[in-house]
Amino acid sequence: QVQLVESGGGSVQAGGSLRLSCAASGYTATIGCMAWFRQAPGKGLEWVSRINNAGGTTYYADSVKGRFTISLDNAKNTLYLQMNSLQPEDTTMYYCAARPFGCARATLRGDYNDWGQGTQVTVSS
């Protein structure tokens, strides 16, 4: 099993930036793909971005492409999400997730085995 702990959320004005972190522990050698999701109250879970642990291939949702950057520090077992040009519609809880397989088409809750507790991002206009 893998344990995931997010940090780095907070409040920022529109146009600002934040960097989220997700520290992984436990059986981290089994991780094949890591991802960021977000979910606003009363709304469904939205996949944001994912990265293959082996080759570093990255994928982004259209809503964040060009503004967010996902990266992985394997030495530190830490996943990052650099978020620039934040907008009020980016306000929500952000979660990291991990799975033991590659990232191909892995955009749904059920595609991932392990989840963090979430970190809140609030963007004011």
Secondary structure as the mmCIF struct_conf table of DSSP 4:
data_model
#
loop_
_struct_conf.conf_type_id
_struct_conf.id
_struct_conf.beg_label_comp_id
_struct_conf.beg_label_asym_id
_struct_conf.beg_label_seq_id
_struct_conf.end_label_comp_id
_struct_conf.end_label_asym_id
_struct_conf.end_label_seq_id
STRN STRN1 VAL A 2 SER A 7
STRN STRN2 GLY A 10 GLN A 13
TURN_TY1_P TURN_TY1_P1 ALA A 14 GLY A 15
STRN STRN3 LEU A 18 GLY A 26
BEND BEND1 TYR A 27 TYR A 27
HELX_RH_3T_P HELX_RH_3T_P1 THR A 28 THR A 30
STRN STRN4 CYS A 33 GLN A 39
TURN_TY1_P TURN_TY1_P2 PRO A 41 GLY A 42
BEND BEND2 LYS A 43 LYS A 43
STRN STRN5 GLU A 46 ASN A 52
TURN_TY1_P TURN_TY1_P3 ASN A 53 GLY A 55
STRN STRN6 THR A 58 TYR A 60
TURN_TY1_P TURN_TY1_P4 ASP A 62 ARG A 67
STRN STRN7 PHE A 68 ASP A 73
TURN_TY1_P TURN_TY1_P5 ASN A 74 ASN A 77
STRN STRN8 THR A 78 MET A 83
BEND BEND3 SER A 85 SER A 85
HELX_RH_3T_P HELX_RH_3T_P2 PRO A 88 ASP A 90
STRN STRN9 THR A 92 ARG A 99
BEND BEND4 PRO A 100 PHE A 101
TURN_TY1_P TURN_TY1_P6 ALA A 104 ARG A 105
BEND BEND5 LEU A 108 LEU A 108
HELX_RH_3T_P HELX_RH_3T_P3 ARG A 109 ASP A 111
BEND BEND6 ASN A 113 ASN A 113
STRN STRN10 ASP A 114 TRP A 115
STRN STRN11 THR A 119 SER A 124
#
